Amino acid sequence: MKQAKRRLTAVICADVAGYSRLMEVDEEGTLARLRTCRALMVELVASHDGRLVNSWGDALIFEVSSATEAVRCAVAIQDAMAAQNASRSDLETMAFRIGINIGDLMVEGDDIYGDGVNVAARLQELAPVGGILLSQVVYEQVHGHLALSVVPVGPLRLHNIAEPKTAYAIRPRGQNSDAVGTAASPPQQEAAGPLPEHRDDALPPHENGLDQARAWLMSQPRRVRASVAMIGAFFVLNLITSGLSNLWFYWPSLPFILFLGLHILLGDTRRDRRRSTG
């Protein structure tokens, strides 16, 4: 088998806070604002030597050449979003959560995937609305190079990540008067206390599961996403033609279901081996 190419790169994951609620209030207006924000973010990332890797609904994954440029870019994005929201009503405000990680990632075409992407996506889920969470390795890369005021947050238990992670929170310039930003407000967890699985902030509780599923799917290789899409297509076709009284979609979906099961099983096996050798 051809070995996957790998490269060390910084990953930015961004997601709209309360997106389902915004769509419920105004679908067309929300979609138009999302397109505007996405175009602005792509432009800012390109100016920091990065690119858009993928987008899924309201979530976006960017690749940037260095941790320093990734953090500068994320701060610029949150500043730009804060400037746009200043002229919007509460119902029109579109705020993003951002998570940043750096890792040795696998490359398949234009896609990147691996644990480095997973950690960035999970940090994004826990970031404060309008804020940024950095992984430990990103903080170590940028500490002393950028005039950032940050606080450690953690240990955090990230969904489907074996070991708790210490993260560092940044609040964008638009939220206070400091030169670059002050530390975000989530309290540091006691080492002996319970580890949070997630934080709600302003996000309705029913959205957390959808966000986690979306983040997981975006972090997977293209073949996995295509398999999920095919299963979903067969299920929708089943509903249209036969309803729920006659479920047949799993027969044509069987090859894709088997592929997903094998992918998950092999992934769990590789993680178990890493734990036993680490």
C-alpha positions in Angstrom: 0.0 0.0 0.0 1.2 3.5 -0.8 2.2 5.3 2.5 0.3 8.5 3.2 2.3 11.7 3.0 2.7 13.6 6.2 3.6 17.2 7.1 3.9 19.3 10.3 1.4 22.1 10.1 -0.9 24.3 12.2 -4.6 23.7 12.1 -7.3 26.3 12.8 -10.9 25.0 13.3 -13.7 27.6 13.4 -17.4 27.2 14.0 -20.4 29.5 14.5 -21.8 29.6 18.0 -25.5 29.0 18.1 -25.8 28.3 14.4 -29.0 26.2 14.6 -30.7 29.0 16.6 -29.7 31.6 14.0 -30.9 29.4 11.1 -34.2 28.9 12.9 -34.8 32.6 13.2 -33.6 33.6 9.7 -32.3 31.0 7.3 -31.6 33.2 4.3 -30.0 36.0 6.3 -27.9 33.6 8.3 -26.6 31.9 5.2 -25.8 35.2 3.6 -23.8 36.4 6.7 -22.0 33.0 6.9 -20.9 33.3 3.2 -19.6 36.9 4.0 -17.7 35.7 7.1 -16.3 32.7 5.3 -15.0 34.8 2.4 -13.4 37.2 4.8 -11.8 34.4 6.8 -10.4 32.7 3.6 -8.9 36.0 2.7 -7.3 36.6 6.1 -5.9 33.0 6.2 -4.4 33.4 2.8 -2.7 36.6 4.0 -1.1 34.5 6.8 0.3 31.9 4.4 -2.6 29.5 4.9 -5.5 27.9 3.0 -9.0 26.6 3.5 -8.9 22.8 3.8 -12.6 22.0 4.2 -15.9 23.4 5.2 -19.0 21.6 6.5 -22.1 23.7 7.2 -20.9 26.4 9.5 -17.6 24.8 10.4 -14.3 25.5 8.7 -10.8 23.9 8.8 -7.8 25.9 7.8 -4.1 24.9 7.4 -1.4 27.5 8.2 2.3 27.1 7.7 3.3 28.0 11.3 1.9 28.2 14.8 2.8 31.9 15.1 1.0 32.8 11.9 -2.0 30.6 12.9 -2.4 32.5 16.1 -2.0 35.9 14.4 -4.5 34.8 11.9 -7.1 33.7 14.5 -6.8 36.9 16.4 -7.3 38.9 13.1 -10.4 36.7 12.3 -12.0 37.4 15.7 -11.2 41.1 15.4 -12.8 41.2 12.0 -15.9 39.3 13.3 -16.2 41.6 16.3 -16.0 44.7 13.9 -18.8 43.2 11.7 -21.0 42.4 14.7 -20.7 45.9 16.1 -23.2 47.1 13.5 -25.5 44.1 13.8 -28.5 43.4 16.0 -28.3 40.6 18.6 -30.3 38.3 16.2 -27.9 39.0 13.4 -24.7 38.6 15.4 -22.5 35.8 14.1 -19.7 34.8 16.5 -17.2 32.1 16.1 -15.3 29.7 18.4 -11.8 28.9 17.3 -9.4 26.1 18.2 -5.7 25.9 17.1 -3.4 22.9 17.2 -0.2 21.9 15.5 0.6 18.3 14.5 2.3 15.8 12.2 -0.7 15.3 9.9 -1.5 12.8 7.1 -2.1 14.4 3.7 -4.5 13.0 1.1 -5.0 15.3 -1.9 -6.1 18.6 -0.5 -7.3 17.0 2.7 -5.4 16.7 6.0 -6.4 14.4 8.8 -5.2 12.8 12.0 -5.1 13.4 15.7 -3.8 17.0 15.2 -7.0 17.9 13.4 -9.1 16.1 16.0 -7.6 18.1 18.9 -8.1 21.4 17.1 -11.7 20.6 16.4 -12.3 19.6 20.1 -10.7 22.8 21.3 -12.9 24.8 19.1 -16.0 23.1 20.7 -14.8 24.3 24.2 -13.6 27.8 23.2 -15.6 30.7 24.6 -17.9 32.5 22.1 -15.8 34.9 20.2 -12.6 33.4 21.7 -9.7 31.2 20.9 -8.2 28.1 22.5 -4.6 27.1 21.9 -3.2 23.6 22.5 -0.2 23.2 24.8 2.1 22.7 21.8 0.9 25.8 20.1 1.4 27.9 23.2 4.9 26.6 23.6 5.6 27.6 20.0 4.3 31.1 20.2 5.1 32.0 23.9 7.6 34.7 23.9 7.1 35.5 20.2 3.7 37.2 20.4 2.5 39.8 22.9 -0.4 37.6 24.1 -2.1 37.6 27.4 -3.3 34.1 28.0 -4.4 31.8 30.9 -4.1 28.0 31.1 -7.4 26.2 30.9 -7.6 22.6 32.0 -7.0 19.9 32.3 -9.8 19.5 29.7 -11.3 16.1 28.7 -11.8 16.3 25.0 -14.4 14.1 23.3 -12.8 10.9 21.9 -9.3 12.1 23.0 -7.7 9.7 25.5 -5.6 12.0 27.7 -6.8 15.3 29.2 -5.3 18.4 27.6 -4.1 21.7 29.0 -5.2 24.5 26.7 -4.6 28.3 26.7 -7.4 30.8 26.2 -7.1 34.2 24.4 -9.8 36.8 24.1 -9.7 38.9 20.9 -9.0 42.6 21.0 -12.6 43.5 20.2 -13.7 42.4 23.7 -11.4 44.6 25.8 -8.9 47.5 25.7 -5.6 45.5 25.9 -3.1 45.7 23.0 -3.7 42.2 21.8 -6.2 40.6 24.1 -6.7 39.4 27.6 -7.2 35.9 28.9 -10.5 34.3 28.3 -12.7 33.8 31.3 -13.2 30.0 31.8 -11.8 29.0 35.2 -8.8 26.6 35.5 -10.0 23.2 36.6 -8.7 21.7 39.8 -6.4 18.8 39.1 -8.3 16.5 41.5 -11.7 17.7 40.4 -14.0 16.3 37.7 -12.9 16.9 34.2 -15.5 18.6 31.9 -16.6 16.8 28.8 -17.9 20.1 27.3 -18.9 23.7 28.0 -22.1 25.2 26.9 -21.4 29.0 26.9 -24.3 30.4 24.8 -24.8 27.3 22.8 -28.2 25.5 23.2 -27.6 22.1 24.8 -29.1 20.2 21.9 -26.4 21.5 19.6 -23.5 20.0 21.4 -24.0 16.5 19.9 -24.4 17.9 16.4 -21.2 20.0 16.8 -19.2 16.9 18.0 -20.5 14.8 15.1 -19.7 17.5 12.6 -16.2 18.0 14.1 -15.5 14.3 14.0 -16.7 14.0 10.4 -14.6 16.9 9.2 -11.5 15.4 10.8 -11.9 12.2 8.8 -10.4 11.3 5.4 -12.5 12.0 2.3 -13.4 8.3 1.9 -15.0 8.2 5.3 -17.0 11.4 4.6 -18.1 9.9 1.2 -19.3 6.7 2.9 -21.3 8.6 5.5 -22.8 10.7 2.6 -23.8 7.5 0.7 -25.5 6.0 3.8 -27.4 9.2 4.3 -28.4 9.3 0.7 -29.8 5.8 0.8 -31.6 6.5 4.0 -33.3 9.6 2.6 -34.2 7.7 -0.6 -35.7 5.0 1.7 -37.8 7.6 3.5 -39.1 9.1 0.3 -40.0 5.8 -1.4 -41.1 3.6 1.5 -41.2 5.6 4.7 -40.2 4.0 7.9 -42.5 1.0 7.4 -40.1 -0.8 5.1 -36.5 -0.2 5.8 -34.2 -1.4 3.1 -31.5 1.3 2.9 -29.0 -0.8 5.0 -28.6 -3.4 2.2 -27.1 -1.0 -0.4 -25.3 0.8 2.4 -23.7 -2.4 3.7 -20.3 -2.0 2.0 -20.1 1.6 3.3 -21.1 0.5 6.8 -18.5 -2.3 6.8 -15.8 0.2 5.7 -16.7 2.7 8.5 -16.7 -0.1 11.1 -13.3 -1.3 9.9 -12.0 2.3 9.9 -13.1 2.9 13.5 -11.8 -0.5 14.6 -8.4 0.0 13.2 -8.3 3.6 14.6 -9.1 2.2 18.1 -6.4 -0.5 17.7 -3.8 2.1 16.7 -4.7 4.3 19.8 -4.5 1.3 22.1 -1.0 0.4 20.7 0.1 4.0 21.2 -1.1 3.9 24.8 0.7 0.6 25.5 4.0 1.8 24.0 3.7 5.3 25.5 
